[in-house]
Amino acid sequence: MVTETVGNLGMAKRNLRIVTEGSPLIGICEACNTQFRSYSPVKEARQTIQSQFDAHECKRLDDSQTG
């Protein structure tokens, strides 16, 4: 697994993954599993979710949240 430092947490590289295409549009941060939702039309929803993702700060997952 490729890693890069996110803050000082040494977490996996941040990546936004879209998990649903309908309404709501849902995306998750693959580094910390933070979920982002938008009920806007798809094009606007993608922009909203990308902005939410860009603004968030990853938090380390505790052992109960990791696979």
MOQUIUR-V422939 format. One record per residue. N is the residue number from 1. RES is the residue in one small letter. SS is DSSP state (helix for helix, strand for strand, loop for the rest). PSI is psi in radians with two decimals (999 if undefined). OMEGA is omega as a letter, one per 30 degrees, with the letter a starting at -180 (999 if undefined). Layout:
N,RES,SS,PSI,OMEGA  N,RES,SS,PSI,OMEGA
This chain:
1,m,loop,2.32,l  2,v,loop,2.31,l  3,t,strand,2.68,l  4,e,loop,2.75,a  5,t,loop,2.21,l  6,v,loop,1.85,a  7,g,loop,-2.37,l  8,n,loop,0.33,a  9,l,loop,-0.27,a  10,g,loop,0.66,a  11,m,loop,2.96,l  12,a,strand,2.73,l  13,k,loop,2.38,l  14,r,loop,2.35,l  15,n,loop,2.31,l  16,l,strand,2.19,l  17,r,strand,2.19,l  18,i,strand,2.18,a  19,v,strand,-0.31,l  20,t,strand,2.56,l  21,e,loop,-0.18,a  22,g,loop,-2.67,l  23,s,loop,2.08,g  24,p,loop,2.70,l  25,l,strand,2.24,a  26,i,strand,2.35,l  27,g,strand,2.71,l  28,i,strand,2.64,l  29,c,strand,2.12,a  30,e,loop,-0.29,l  31,a,loop,-0.67,a  32,c,loop,0.02,l  33,n,loop,0.32,l  34,t,loop,2.40,a  35,q,strand,2.46,l  36,f,strand,2.39,a  37,r,strand,2.60,l  38,s,strand,2.38,l  39,y,loop,0.15,a  40,s,loop,2.94,l  41,p,loop,2.66,a  42,v,helix,-0.89,a  43,k,helix,-0.81,l  44,e,helix,-0.67,a  45,a,helix,-0.74,l  46,r,helix,-0.73,l  47,q,helix,-0.71,l  48,t,helix,-0.82,a  49,i,helix,-0.71,l  50,q,helix,-0.70,l  51,s,helix,-0.73,l  52,q,helix,-0.76,l  53,f,helix,-0.83,a  54,d,helix,-0.58,a  55,a,helix,-0.33,a  56,h,loop,2.74,l  57,e,loop,2.16,a  58,c,loop,2.48,l  59,k,loop,2.45,a  60,r,loop,2.35,l  61,l,loop,2.45,l  62,d,loop,2.96,a  63,d,helix,-0.50,a  64,s,helix,-0.27,a  65,q,helix,-0.13,a  66,t,loop,2.69,a  67,g,loop,999,999
